[in-house]
Amino acid sequence: MAKKRGKGGGTTYLHKASGRWCAELNLGYDGDGKPLRVRSYHPTRKEAEAWLAEQVALYHKGLLADPSTVTLQEWAERWLERKRREVRPRTFESYRYELGLVLPTLGKLPLQKITPSHIRALVDNLLQTRKPRTARAVRTRLHAIFEEALNLEVIHRNPVSPVKVKLPRGSTTDRAGRSLEAHEAAALLTALDTYKDERIALSLRLMLNLGLRVGECLGLQWQDLDLEAGTLTIRRAWSDGRLTEPKTPSSRRTLPVPHSTLERLRAYHAMWEDRLGETPPATLWLFPGNDPTRPLDYRAPAHALRRIVKALGIPPLRVHDLRHSYGSHLLANGAPLELVSERMGHANANITLSIYRHVLEHERQGWVVDVETLLSRPRAKA
């Protein structure tokens, strides 16, 4: 049974159409006598009531604005404050930078007054003064902010949705990932076997042979490696000098280690046993820094890779290109898209498809079916 409250209160009830719990806060009426409400939908009643209690507290402190007058600046600041708790510091800083390109122009306007024309003019200006990638990122961030306002019924439509960022012919929105050619990968792996620092050499090998992100690799501890089963489990990441959760829930994954890489890991384990005089403790970093209480410096693999590829005469290569090479070669060798998505730790297969579409399109060109040839083949007799 919904609990009804007066102005500044609200109600929670089961929304039968969606099967989710709705929390609704009453804020009185506008100048036309229409009720002012904000709503939010949650998977459980407990979460709905917690959200409602938070909004009621803000209302009674005078911190919850009338949804008809809340400005983009106010809404964006609250959105950023939530994101500060949800994303990594570097990601948060990029969000704040992107919104900093918007708020001086549109920040003082009420959310409900912002139209697609406002957004179109903003994007056009950014395309003239900034890189296309920046314009797209700003548009993406604004869409997320207005989409939240739409879901909470603060606005009746998302003014960003009709506005698209069409890039100039030949331009790219991101630095395209480069996939190592087979001979380049072979030369790199050979060079890693003789590289002076075993930690960096093996970490780069794991990024190439298991598709690990840099932070995932540097965040590994000995407890994450099962030498008997031949598996490696991603449980954390090392970024910006601190431990974080993996990038997405799907990034928590257990990966089979290729045989040649597993043999090198066993030799690496034996080396640390000799060096420590005991089996490496479970919580010891797989790739410790000069200060053994911390992993390798985040930039160390990139610096080493630049030196190695230069010595080999290989075109410039980013550390992330090792991961990209892993995904590309998996797909090129016939691995199902869903498996590649799972191994890479992507949130869903659509992300994998968007990144590796060029690989799949190239592979599809080889699938040419001549129906006439098929029909002319002799059929097997029963």
Phi, psi and omega in degrees: 000130180291141177263111184270140180227165180277198181303132182086357175252214179173199184209154171235137180205160180278121178275103191297325183296323183257344183075012180251160180270130181258132173250126185232128181249129180268128181243018180096216185224152177274187184295340179265006179083008179276139181296141176256120181221153168237142182230156175211141183250140186221155181291334181230158179295323180301316179293322179296316181291327178294317177298316181297317180299321179295318180292321178297318179298317178296321181298313183289342175270000181076019184259357180255112186282155172301125183300341180279347183239352182299133183270164176299323179300312181295316182293318181294321180295320178292321178297316179296321181297323176292318182294331178302327180275345189256333187240171180289154182307318182295320178294318179300318180297324178293321177299314182295322178296315182297317180289335176295341177276351184253313192298324177300332182268313187247355189302326185276352180281139173299145180308317185288348181264350183278129185246167175304330179296321176300315183292319179300316180295320179297312182296318180299320179295319180295323179294337178273332187249345183229174177290150178306324179300320180293317179299319180294319181296319179296316178299318179297317181294317179297320180299319180295320181294313180290330178295322176296317178298323178293315180297329179272004177062032173278329175234163184260350176202157181268111184289349181275333187305317182287347186267122179246151177257103178265121185271153177301149180302130178090351180273162178234151179271338181224160172290114185297137177289140179256133179259130179297136170290160184302318181290329177292317179298318180297316180295320180295314181297322177296319180294325180294329180294338181246008181291143189294330183256107184298326182297309182293318181301314183287325178296318177296322178297319179295322179296322181281320187268348178233358177070031182283146167287158182303311182297324178296319182293313183288340179274003182288142172240165182299331179293344180276351183252123176250098183290334179286312181281341182073041181231158177229131183246131179267118182237343186203173176220153178248116184210141178054036176074019178209161177278140177226169172291156173305159188304317178223163175306326180290343180289341172285108187207158175247127187244139172286136182265128177303149187304312183296322178290323179297320178298321178291324176294322177295318178295322178296320177297316179297323179298317180289328175299316178295319184291322183269340185077014179197169175295133180306129178303149185302324185267006176286142180295139177295324179234077184290151176277187176298329168268106188296350178279352181232152176290176173308150175301138185303328184273349186301314180299322181294316178299316181295317182298320178300317180293319183294311183293328177295317179294328181277347183078019178275141177305154183313143186218131173271156176302319181297338178293338175295315177297317180297322179297319179301310180297318181297315182289328174301310182295318181297337180261016170092009178293137179299147181304318182297322179292317180297317178301317180294315180295323182282344181076028177284152181297326176201169185292337179296325178295315178301316181298318182293327182280320187249022181303323182296325179293315182295321180296321178297318181293324182296331181299335179282347182267085178248120182251122177261103184298323181299320178294320180298319183289334183277349179291141177294137180274143179292137179276143180290000000 
